[in-house]
Amino acid sequence: MLLTDALLLDYKRCQRRAFLNRYGDPTQKDPKRDFYLKLRQESEIHIQKVLAELYPYYHQPSATLGWKQRAQETEALMSQGVDCIYKGVLFQTVSDFIPDDSLTLVGLPNLLIKSPGQSKFGEWTYRPISIQLGRRPKPEYKIIVAYYAYLLSLTQYSLPSTAQLILRPIKTYDVELGTWLPKVRDIILECVPTLDHRQEPEVFISRQRCSLCHWYSHCYTLAQSQQHLSLVPGVTPSRYESLQTLGIDSVVSLANASPAKMGELMGLDIANQLQLQAQSIVQNRAFSKEHLSRNYQVFIPSASVELYFDIEAEPELNVDYLLGILLVDRPQNLKQFYPFFAEKPEDEKIIWLSFITFVNNYPNAPIFHYSEYEVETIKRLANLYHTPQEQLESLLDRCVDLHKQVINSVFLPVESYSLKSLANWLGFQWRDPGVSGDQCVCWYDQWLTTGDRNLLDSILRYNEDDCWATFHLKNWLVEFFFESFSS
């Protein structure tokens, strides 16, 4: 059996993904999204930047050879005592993980660095470095670089003194091998039987982790057909395990379960919330939360003039390039979208000042948005471009986060409390189906490269639809609360 570092990383992140990568039908994979390809490109740029700044002189095995031949070339370079090996291959066959059989382990560390010590090569050893695109040392990163250290110990007959991660922008982290090597062994012992005996792991939809996976549509379709509990907002993996121990295995059974029994495992408040969420889905209707105040107008104000606000950003460039405002002026019977768009990242200051001027023309208009990001961006831009404090505070006082109001006040029959999910349930549709915010990030990058105004128009259309969705959600909330307290 063959186990690569990529397969082990997949298993650490999602057991089902690793299984499908080994045994799944390739025709059921989703096409690679533009955002995924963008991340791959950014990862390669990051690696090349690390090489240029820290390790400009390196040796590299032939890329045209197979793993075993490249591993032999890598070991030959190690025996020569070269200082740095880029894209080396570690290839070892072991017999202590599968009874009566052997396991071939393959690792492709970004770098192998010569260090003082004793090995079979002489008075030097090698330590692994894994270059990752993230900004914090995630457990899966540590597992993989510790896996490289384990393979190195088999190759050079000496355990590396340390293993390292290099993250963005260029920050180095030492990984404690005494802690992480046992975890490597544990995860191999878990992974091998699953893959060796074709034990297909259960589906579990976790949108943040699943969103970029090429098996997402396949798994989501299966989860929907099973009415899987992972589709219920609030059902985390640990809560799912608790529900399973009680025999609760579907949305319907959760809706009819005893909150008292569930409460013994997860707390009564959480149990009640999960049950009401399930009942909302089963009955396809909204439930107001019991503590909802009749003074909902304080939290969701209505005014003759209102502003609906949404932002598009490019995180890699650290620029908020589009500040979109939908102006709703009821006395004038006017609904007009105003985009403040930075056609170049350096225009961010210009659009911020234009945005401030615009919203100050309507000093009494509440500013509705859907997430904390808009408020945090206002603070960032105000600080960056030296907006007077009193002006900033006045602006923040007018902001109304509808996401916060929804979460605190109502259960809705949705699988996610994203703006798109809620607005779709209300019947609102984006003009470009299937487009998401990360696609706009890719479009903006392409716009900067090509100047194709069709890309700009697509971004503006998506942002305007976000503003309209926020408008429809606000109106629905006001109407729902009014009817709830009138009945």
Residue pairs with C-beta under 8 A, 6 or more apart in sequence:
1 98
1 101
1 102
1 103
1 104
1 192
1 195
1 196
2 103
2 104
2 106
3 103
3 104
3 105
3 106
3 188
3 191
3 192
3 195
4 106
4 107
4 108
5 106
5 107
5 108
5 144
5 147
5 148
6 108
7 18
7 21
7 22
7 191
7 195
8 18
8 143
8 144
8 147
8 187
8 188
8 191
9 140
9 143
9 144
10 17
10 18
10 21
11 17
11 18
11 187
11 190
11 191
11 194
12 139
12 140
12 143
12 144
12 187
13 140
13 209
14 209
14 210
14 213
15 191
15 194
15 201
16 200
16 201
16 202
16 203
16 204
16 215
16 219
17 213
17 215
18 191
18 194
18 195
19 194
19 195
19 198
19 199
19 200
19 201
20 215
20 218
22 195
23 198
23 200
24 215
24 218
28 215
28 217
28 218
29 214
29 215
29 218
30 213
30 214
30 215
30 216
30 217
30 218
31 214
32 214
33 212
33 438
33 439
34 439
34 442
35 212
35 438
35 439
35 441
35 442
36 212
36 214
38 441
38 442
38 445
39 133
39 212
42 133
42 316
43 132
43 133
46 131
46 133
46 168
47 110
47 131
49 170
50 131
50 166
50 170
51 58
51 86
53 170
54 166
54 170
55 84
55 86
55 111
55 113
57 83
57 84
58 82
58 83
58 84
58 85
58 86
58 111
59 77
59 82
59 84
59 85
59 86
60 85
60 86
60 87
60 88
61 70
61 73
61 74
61 77
61 85
61 87
61 88
61 89
62 69
62 70
62 73
63 70
63 87
65 73
67 89
67 91
67 106
68 91
70 88
70 89
70 91
71 88
71 89
71 90
71 91
71 106
73 89
74 85
74 88
74 89
74 90
74 112
75 155
77 85
77 88
78 85
78 112
78 121
78 126
78 155
78 156
79 121
81 114
81 121
81 122
81 124
82 114
83 113
83 114
84 111
84 112
84 113
84 114
85 111
85 112
85 126
86 110
86 111
87 108
87 110
88 108
88 109
88 111
88 112
89 106
89 107
89 108
90 105
90 106
90 107
90 108
90 109
90 148
90 151
90 152
90 155
91 104
91 105
91 106
92 104
92 105
92 151
92 154
92 155
93 102
93 103
93 104
93 105
94 102
94 103
94 105
94 154
95 101
95 102
95 103
97 103
97 188
97 189
97 192
98 192
98 196
103 188
103 192
105 147
105 151
105 188
107 128
107 147
107 148
107 151
109 128
109 129
109 130
109 145
109 148
110 129
110 130
110 131
111 128
111 129
111 131
112 126
112 127
112 128
112 129
112 152
113 126
113 127
113 128
113 129
114 124
114 125
114 126
115 124
115 125
115 126
115 127
115 160
115 161
116 123
116 124
116 125
117 123
117 124
117 125
117 158
117 161
118 125
118 158
119 125
119 126
119 156
119 157
119 158
120 156
120 157
120 158
121 156
125 152
125 156
125 158
125 160
125 161
126 152
126 156
126 160
127 149
127 152
127 160
127 161
127 162
127 163
127 164
128 145
128 148
128 149
128 152
128 160
128 163
128 164
129 145
129 163
129 164
129 165
129 166
130 141
130 144
130 145
130 148
130 163
130 164
130 165
130 166
131 165
131 166
132 138
132 141
132 165
132 166
132 167
133 167
133 168
134 141
134 167
134 168
135 167
135 168
135 171
136 167
137 165
137 167
137 173
137 175
141 165
141 167
142 165
142 175
142 180
143 180
143 183
143 184
143 187
145 163
145 164
145 165
145 175
145 180
146 163
146 175
146 177
146 180
146 181
146 183
146 184
147 184
148 163
149 159
149 160
149 163
149 175
149 177
149 181
150 181
150 184
150 185
152 158
152 159
152 160
153 159
153 160
159 177
160 177
162 174
162 175
162 177
163 174
163 175
163 177
163 180
164 172
164 173
164 174
164 175
165 172
165 173
165 175
166 172
166 173
167 173
193 199
194 201
203 219
203 222
203 223
203 226
203 228
203 230
204 223
204 228
204 230
204 237
204 240
205 219
205 220
205 223
205 228
205 230
205 231
206 230
206 237
207 416
210 216
210 219
210 220
213 219
222 228
223 230
223 231
224 231
226 250
227 250
227 251
227 252
228 250
229 235
229 240
229 243
229 248
229 249
229 250
229 251
229 254
230 240
231 251
231 415
232 251
232 254
232 274
232 277
232 278
232 281
232 415
233 277
233 414
233 415
233 416
233 417
234 270
234 273
234 274
234 277
235 243
235 274
239 266
239 270
239 274
242 262
242 265
242 266
243 249
243 254
243 257
243 262
245 265
246 257
246 261
246 262
246 265
247 253
248 254
248 257
248 262
251 278
251 281
251 282
252 278
252 282
254 274
254 275
254 278
255 275
255 278
255 279
255 281
255 282
257 275
259 268
259 271
259 272
259 275
260 268
260 271
262 270
262 271
262 274
262 275
263 270
263 271
263 272
266 274
273 411
276 287
276 411
277 411
279 287
279 411
280 286
280 287
280 411
280 412
280 413
281 413
281 414
281 415
283 413
284 413
285 413
286 410
286 411
286 412
286 413
286 480
287 410
287 411
288 409
288 410
288 480
288 481
288 484
289 408
289 409
289 410
289 411
292 409
292 410
292 481
292 484
293 299
294 485
296 409
296 477
296 478
296 481
296 485
299 400
299 405
299 409
300 400
300 402
300 405
300 474
300 477
300 478
300 481
301 366
301 400
302 478
303 364
303 365
303 366
304 329
304 330
304 331
305 327
305 328
305 329
305 330
305 331
305 362
305 364
305 365
306 327
306 328
306 365
306 366
306 368
306 471
306 474
307 325
307 326
307 327
307 328
307 359
307 362
307 365
307 366
307 367
307 368
308 325
308 326
308 328
308 367
308 368
308 369
308 467
308 468
308 470
308 471
308 474
309 323
309 324
309 325
309 326
309 367
309 368
309 369
309 374
309 399
309 467
309 470
310 324
310 369
310 370
310 374
310 463
310 466
310 467
310 470
311 320
311 322
311 323
311 324
311 373
311 374
311 377
312 320
312 321
312 322
312 324
312 437
312 440
312 441
312 444
312 459
312 462
312 463
313 319
313 320
313 321
313 322
313 373
313 377
313 441
314 321
314 345
314 441
314 444
314 445
315 441
316 441
317 345
319 342
319 345
319 348
320 342
320 348
320 377
320 380
320 381
321 341
321 342
321 345
321 348
321 351
321 444
322 339
322 340
322 341
322 342
322 351
322 459
322 460
322 463
323 339
323 340
323 351
323 352
323 355
324 337
324 338
324 339
324 340
324 460
324 463
324 464
324 466
324 467
325 337
325 338
325 339
325 340
325 355
325 358
325 359
325 467
326 335
326 336
326 337
326 338
326 464
326 467
326 468
326 470
326 471
327 334
327 335
327 336
327 337
327 338
327 362
328 334
328 335
328 471
329 335
329 336
335 471
337 464
337 467
338 358
339 460
339 463
339 464
340 351
340 352
340 354
340 355
340 358
341 351
341 456
341 459
341 460
342 348
342 350
342 351
343 447
343 456
344 448
345 448
348 381
349 384
349 385
352 381
352 385
352 387
353 385
356 387
356 391
356 395
359 365
359 367
359 395
359 398
360 391
363 394
365 398
366 398
366 399
366 400
367 395
367 398
367 399
367 400
368 400
368 402
368 470
368 471
368 474
369 375
369 399
369 400
369 401
369 402
369 470
370 401
370 402
370 403
370 419
370 466
370 469
370 470
370 473
371 401
371 403
371 419
372 401
372 403
372 404
374 399
374 401
375 396
375 399
375 401
378 392
378 395
378 396
378 399
379 392
379 396
381 387
382 391
382 392
382 395
402 470
402 473
402 474
402 477
403 417
403 419
405 477
406 412
406 417
406 422
406 473
406 477
407 417
409 477
409 481
410 477
410 480
412 422
412 425
413 425
414 421
414 422
414 425
415 421
419 466
419 469
419 470
419 473
420 430
420 436
420 469
422 469
422 473
423 469
423 472
423 473
426 472
426 473
426 476
428 468
428 469
428 472
430 462
430 465
430 469
431 461
431 465
432 458
432 461
432 462
432 465
435 458
435 462
437 462
439 462
440 458
440 459
440 462
440 463
443 455
443 458
443 459
444 455
444 459
446 452
446 455
447 455
447 456
447 459
